[in-house]
Protein backbone atom coordinates (compact mmCIF):
# COMPACT_ATOMS: atom_id res chain seq x y z
CA UNK A 1 0.00 0.00 0.00
CA UNK A 2 1.39 3.36 -0.94
CA UNK A 3 2.16 6.04 1.58
CA UNK A 4 -0.78 8.07 0.33
CA UNK A 5 -3.14 5.16 -0.23
CA UNK A 6 -5.49 5.47 2.69
CA UNK A 7 -8.77 3.95 3.71
CA UNK A 8 -10.66 6.90 5.16
CA UNK A 9 -14.11 6.07 6.50
CA UNK A 10 -16.55 6.22 3.60
CA UNK A 11 -20.19 5.86 4.60
CA UNK A 12 -21.87 2.74 3.22
CA UNK A 13 -18.76 1.77 1.26
CA UNK A 14 -19.59 -1.93 0.95
CA UNK A 15 -23.14 -1.11 -0.11
CA UNK A 16 -21.81 1.28 -2.75
CA UNK A 17 -19.25 -1.23 -4.04
CA UNK A 18 -21.83 -4.01 -4.43
CA UNK A 19 -24.29 -1.69 -6.24
CA UNK A 20 -21.96 0.26 -8.54
CA UNK A 21 -20.37 -1.71 -11.42
CA UNK A 22 -17.37 0.66 -11.63
CA UNK A 23 -16.64 0.36 -7.90
CA UNK A 24 -17.32 -3.38 -7.95
CA UNK A 25 -14.76 -3.94 -10.71
CA UNK A 26 -12.24 -1.45 -9.28
CA UNK A 27 -12.59 -3.18 -5.90
CA UNK A 28 -11.72 -6.52 -7.51
CA UNK A 29 -15.23 -7.99 -7.39
CA UNK A 30 -15.41 -6.96 -3.74
CA UNK A 31 -12.03 -8.40 -2.68
CA UNK A 32 -10.75 -4.87 -1.97
CA UNK A 33 -13.32 -4.59 0.83
CA UNK A 34 -11.19 -6.85 3.04
CA UNK A 35 -10.75 -5.01 6.36
CA UNK A 36 -7.05 -5.93 6.57
CA UNK A 37 -4.55 -6.09 3.69
CA UNK A 38 -7.00 -5.26 0.88
CA UNK A 39 -4.12 -5.15 -1.62
CA UNK A 40 -3.14 -8.70 -0.75
CA UNK A 41 -6.72 -9.95 -0.96
CA UNK A 42 -7.20 -7.91 -4.12
CA UNK A 43 -4.23 -9.62 -5.75
CA UNK A 44 -5.87 -13.04 -5.42
CA UNK A 45 -8.36 -12.53 -8.29
CA UNK A 46 -5.33 -11.69 -10.46
CA UNK A 47 -3.67 -14.98 -9.48
CA UNK A 48 -6.91 -16.81 -10.32
CA UNK A 49 -7.01 -14.98 -13.67
CA UNK A 50 -3.40 -15.99 -14.38
CA UNK A 51 -4.35 -19.61 -13.70
CA UNK A 52 -7.41 -19.33 -16.00
CA UNK A 53 -5.28 -17.77 -18.74
CA UNK A 54 -2.79 -20.64 -18.36
CA UNK A 55 -5.61 -23.20 -18.65
CA UNK A 56 -7.11 -21.43 -21.67
CA UNK A 57 -3.72 -21.18 -23.36
CA UNK A 58 -3.12 -24.90 -22.83
CA UNK A 59 -6.53 -25.78 -24.27
CA UNK A 60 -5.93 -23.53 -27.29
CA UNK A 61 -2.34 -24.76 -27.67
CA UNK A 62 -0.98 -21.20 -27.63
CA UNK A 63 1.84 -19.86 -25.43
CA UNK A 64 0.41 -18.67 -22.11
CA UNK A 65 2.81 -15.72 -22.09
CA UNK A 66 1.35 -14.34 -25.31
CA UNK A 67 -2.19 -14.67 -24.02
CA UNK A 68 -1.20 -13.12 -20.70
CA UNK A 69 0.45 -10.18 -22.47
CA UNK A 70 -2.70 -9.65 -24.54
CA UNK A 71 -4.84 -9.64 -21.40
CA UNK A 72 -2.50 -7.17 -19.65
CA UNK A 73 -2.56 -4.84 -22.66
CA UNK A 74 -6.35 -5.10 -22.82
CA UNK A 75 -6.93 -4.61 -19.09
CA UNK A 76 -4.45 -1.76 -18.56
CA UNK A 77 -6.48 1.02 -20.25
CA UNK A 78 -9.65 -0.42 -18.73
CA UNK A 79 -7.93 -0.26 -15.34
CA UNK A 80 -6.81 3.34 -15.88
CA UNK A 81 -10.44 4.25 -16.54
CA UNK A 82 -11.95 2.14 -13.71
CA UNK A 83 -9.41 3.18 -11.08
CA UNK A 84 -9.71 6.83 -12.05
CA UNK A 85 -13.52 6.78 -11.97
CA UNK A 86 -13.60 4.86 -8.68
CA UNK A 87 -11.19 7.35 -7.15
CA UNK A 88 -13.40 10.23 -8.30
CA UNK A 89 -16.56 8.55 -7.00
CA UNK A 90 -14.98 7.98 -3.58
CA UNK A 91 -13.24 11.34 -3.44
CA UNK A 92 -10.01 9.58 -2.42
CA UNK A 93 -6.94 9.14 -4.63
CA UNK A 94 -5.92 5.48 -4.68
CA UNK A 95 -8.17 4.23 -1.89
CA UNK A 96 -6.67 1.00 -0.52
CA UNK A 97 -9.73 -0.95 -1.64
CA UNK A 98 -9.16 -0.09 -5.29
CA UNK A 99 -7.34 -3.26 -6.35
CA UNK A 100 -7.89 -3.58 -10.09
CA UNK A 101 -4.29 -2.38 -10.39
CA UNK A 102 -3.09 -5.36 -8.33
CA UNK A 103 -5.14 -7.75 -10.47
CA UNK A 104 -3.41 -6.54 -13.64
CA UNK A 105 0.05 -6.09 -12.10
CA UNK A 106 0.31 -9.64 -10.76
CA UNK A 107 -0.27 -10.99 -14.28
CA UNK A 108 2.96 -9.49 -15.61
CA UNK A 109 5.34 -12.18 -14.27
CA UNK A 110 3.36 -14.78 -16.22
CA UNK A 111 4.26 -13.19 -19.51
CA UNK A 112 7.57 -15.10 -19.22
CA UNK A 113 7.21 -17.43 -16.22
CA UNK A 114 5.17 -20.61 -16.85
CA UNK A 115 1.80 -20.81 -15.11
CA UNK A 116 2.14 -23.65 -12.60
CA UNK A 117 0.76 -23.87 -9.06
CA UNK A 118 4.21 -23.24 -7.55
CA UNK A 119 4.95 -20.38 -9.95
CA UNK A 120 1.57 -18.80 -9.13
CA UNK A 121 2.70 -18.71 -5.50
CA UNK A 122 6.12 -17.25 -6.43
CA UNK A 123 4.49 -14.67 -8.70
CA UNK A 124 2.03 -13.66 -5.98
CA UNK A 125 4.78 -13.34 -3.35
CA UNK A 126 7.22 -11.46 -5.59
CA UNK A 127 4.53 -9.06 -6.77
CA UNK A 128 3.36 -8.34 -3.22
CA UNK A 129 6.95 -7.70 -2.06
CA UNK A 130 7.52 -5.08 -4.76
CA UNK A 131 4.03 -3.63 -4.41
CA UNK A 132 4.46 -3.15 -0.66
CA UNK A 133 8.14 -2.09 -0.56
CA UNK A 134 7.90 0.13 -3.66
CA UNK A 135 11.61 0.51 -4.47
CA UNK A 136 12.65 3.39 -6.71
CA UNK A 137 11.25 4.26 -9.26
CA UNK A 138 7.99 2.61 -8.16
CA UNK A 139 7.75 4.88 -5.11
CA UNK A 140 8.46 7.99 -7.19
CA UNK A 141 5.74 7.09 -9.71
CA UNK A 142 3.35 6.29 -6.87
CA UNK A 143 3.81 9.80 -5.46
CA UNK A 144 4.00 11.82 -8.69
CA UNK A 145 1.57 10.33 -11.21
CA UNK A 146 -2.08 11.08 -10.51
CA UNK A 147 -5.45 9.83 -11.65
CA UNK A 148 -6.20 6.38 -12.96
CA UNK A 149 -2.80 6.16 -14.63
CA UNK A 150 -1.13 6.94 -11.31
CA UNK A 151 -3.11 4.21 -9.58
CA UNK A 152 -2.16 1.65 -12.25
CA UNK A 153 1.46 2.54 -13.08
CA UNK A 154 3.12 1.63 -9.77
CA UNK A 155 1.50 -1.81 -9.78
CA UNK A 156 2.41 -2.42 -13.40
CA UNK A 157 6.02 -1.61 -12.57
CA UNK A 158 5.86 -3.80 -9.44
CA UNK A 159 4.79 -6.59 -11.80
CA UNK A 160 7.80 -5.90 -14.04
CA UNK A 161 10.11 -5.96 -11.00
CA UNK A 162 8.51 -9.24 -9.85
CA UNK A 163 9.05 -10.70 -13.32
CA UNK A 164 12.72 -9.66 -13.32
CA UNK A 165 13.25 -11.08 -9.83
CA UNK A 166 11.62 -14.38 -10.76
CA UNK A 167 13.66 -14.68 -13.94
CA UNK A 168 16.83 -14.17 -11.93
CA UNK A 169 15.75 -16.60 -9.21
CA UNK A 170 14.65 -19.21 -11.75
CA UNK A 171 18.14 -19.05 -13.30
CA UNK A 172 19.77 -19.55 -9.90
CA UNK A 173 17.26 -22.08 -8.51
CA UNK A 174 15.69 -23.78 -11.55
CA UNK A 175 14.21 -26.63 -9.51
CA UNK A 176 12.10 -24.11 -7.56
CA UNK A 177 10.36 -23.00 -10.77
CA UNK A 178 8.63 -25.96 -12.29
Secondary structure, DSSP 8 states (H G I E B T S, - for coil): --TT------TTHHHHHHH-HHHHHHTTTTGGG-SS-HHHHHHHHHHHHHHHHHHHHHHHTS-HHHHHHHHHHHHHHHHHHHHHHHHHHHTSTT-TT--HHHHHHTTGGGGTS---HHHHHHHHHHHHHHHHH--TTHHHHHHH--HHHHHHHHHHHHHHHHHHHHHHHHHH-GGG--
